[in-house]
Amino acid sequence: MNFLQRTATIAPPGYNRWLVPPAAIALHMCIGQIYGFSVFKKPLAQALGVTAPAAGDWTQPEVGLSFSIALAVLGVSAALFGKWVEKNGPRLTMVVSALCFCGGLVIAAGGVFWHQLWLLYLGYGLLGGIGLGLGYIAPVSTLVKWFPDRPGMATGLAIMGFGGGALIGAPLAEELMRHFAGPEG
């Protein structure tokens, strides 16, 4: 576990700091897919009816609430865990972020499978939101430290990746849903 400790993240002298932004942008592109959530609203709302509405289907506002919860928890967790991120460093933070977000997606998938809306809220909204919050602040914090002479540029680069995640994630999600759709839709 030494690899995840903060002391293991110190770069050797002469390290090219311009190698850090592409990694931060890539991380933010991964979590930025949350802004492409709208492509999932209709398919999730018709999870039971599949091709036509059925009794017991979730409404689009009910499904959309999971997105709202995730964004709210993202902001709250970023504020609450900021000091923890500074203490533990970016590597451990990103591992915990990935575990929270991926674990949240597994719980949300269980909610879809068992048609339990509260599991979607718990998984995607709460646990996924915590993962998003941690994953949001670690790259920003890291870039600001690598570019103390250009903090605005550093922050802008990271945030650019977040927006890029939606730009790529939404069409990719639509294509994957079309590709993996069963015979009934």
Secondary structure, 3 states (H helix, E strand, C coil): CHHHCHHHHCCCCCCCHHHHHHHHHHHHHHHHHHHHCHHHHHHHHCCCCCCCCCCCCCCHHHHHHHHHHHHHHHHHHHHHCHHHHHHHHHHHHHHHHHHHHHHHHHHHHHHHHCCCHHHHHHHHHHHHHHHHHHHHHHHHHHHHHHCCCCHHHHHHHHHHHHHHHHHHHHHHHHHHHHHHCCCCC
